């Protein structure tokens, strides 16, 4: 897959906006961690008739407070898919959320659930968002747990539950959510990294730190290239374990080897980044 930066540069510098690249940009912009409403408006043409792009445009105009543009897109979406549950959530519920009308938004999502007999996934998730926006974490957790009873294979829901439990310092429950995530996605390094983070934060003693080290090792194995977060977690865990392993010389030596290896990996990443940055500056000067 082409990197996000390369794809976006290609789109923004192209006057023809090739369709194959635009498809990939849409997928990139749908990721919550890369969401940027201003960038959406620059990349996707307002004249589009494609459902995914219209949804992204409507969401972007809503977040930027461009009410007239949102109303135009809302009408087009309703004409295109009048009974789509996700579109209904966006066109009515999220508009209420954007105006901070939390009670009305929550009531609308409950009504939407009743109409779809509890099968509207987006309405469930927006209910959680409404609770979080008001700082009602216990209520948000209750909504997520109810949702997981019906959809126990939703990775995003387990991650959401994990984050909510971490915010309330319920680390045992958060660790359970991370374990569910790793069971459902055994090749996804993020779940293993989060499990390691939780165990390290618990600071329960030697047992938890040894398990944290194991999860960080698995995380690095699944994503060996430039996984700074996993390496840094491994390094910190090995340092915390050192005074607890003095009784076993073999375990202490193994721990020191892992710490040194993680330290070299971190140093290599930073040196590489520094070298690439220096090379880029040289090229920029040459071009000027």
Residue pairs with C-beta under 8 A, 6 or more apart in sequence:
1 24
2 10
2 21
2 24
4 28
4 34
7 21
7 24
7 25
7 28
8 25
8 28
8 39
8 43
10 18
10 21
11 17
11 21
11 22
11 25
11 43
12 42
12 43
14 21
17 45
22 43
22 44
25 43
25 44
26 44
26 52
26 53
26 56
28 34
29 35
29 36
29 39
29 40
29 43
29 56
30 52
30 56
37 59
37 60
37 61
37 63
37 64
38 60
38 64
40 56
40 57
40 59
40 60
41 57
41 60
41 61
41 64
44 53
44 56
44 57
46 57
46 69
48 54
48 57
49 76
49 80
51 77
51 80
51 81
54 73
54 76
54 77
54 80
55 77
55 86
55 87
55 90
57 73
58 70
58 73
58 74
58 77
58 90
58 91
59 90
59 94
61 67
61 69
61 70
61 73
62 70
62 90
62 94
62 95
62 98
63 98
65 98
70 95
74 91
74 95
77 87
77 90
77 91
78 87
78 91
81 87
85 112
85 116
85 120
85 121
85 122
85 123
86 122
88 112
89 109
89 112
89 120
89 122
89 123
89 126
92 108
93 105
93 108
93 109
93 112
93 123
93 126
94 105
94 126
96 102
96 104
96 105
96 108
97 105
97 126
97 129
97 130
97 133
102 130
102 133
102 134
105 126
105 130
106 127
106 130
106 131
109 123
109 124
109 126
109 127
109 130
110 127
112 120
112 123
113 120
113 123
113 124
116 123
118 150
121 147
121 151
121 154
124 143
124 146
124 147
124 151
125 147
125 157
127 143
128 140
128 143
128 144
128 147
128 160
131 137
131 139
131 140
131 143
132 140
132 164
137 164
137 167
137 168
138 168
140 164
141 161
141 164
141 165
141 168
144 157
144 160
144 161
144 164
145 161
147 154
147 157
148 154
148 157
148 158
148 161
151 157
152 180
153 184
155 181
155 184
155 185
155 188
158 177
158 178
158 180
158 181
158 184
159 177
159 181
159 194
161 174
161 177
162 174
162 177
162 178
162 181
162 194
162 198
163 174
165 171
165 173
165 174
165 177
166 174
166 198
171 198
171 201
171 202
172 202
174 198
175 195
175 198
175 199
175 202
178 191
178 194
178 195
178 198
179 195
181 188
181 190
181 191
181 194
181 195
182 188
182 191
182 192
182 195
185 191
187 222
188 222
189 218
189 219
189 220
189 222
189 223
189 227
189 230
190 219
192 215
192 216
192 218
192 219
192 222
193 215
193 216
193 219
193 229
193 230
193 233
195 212
195 215
196 212
196 213
196 214
196 215
196 216
196 219
196 230
196 233
196 237
197 212
197 233
199 208
199 209
199 211
199 212
199 215
200 208
200 209
200 212
200 233
200 236
200 237
200 240
202 208
203 209
203 240
205 244
206 241
206 244
206 245
209 237
209 240
209 241
209 244
210 241
212 233
212 237
213 234
213 237
213 238
213 241
213 255
213 258
216 230
216 233
216 234
216 237
217 234
217 258
219 227
219 229
219 230
219 233
220 227
220 230
220 231
220 234
220 265
223 230
226 269
226 272
228 266
228 269
231 262
231 265
231 266
231 269
232 262
232 266
234 258
234 259
234 262
235 259
235 262
235 263
235 266
238 255
238 256
238 258
238 259
238 262
239 259
241 255
242 252
242 255
242 256
242 259
245 251
245 252
245 255
246 252
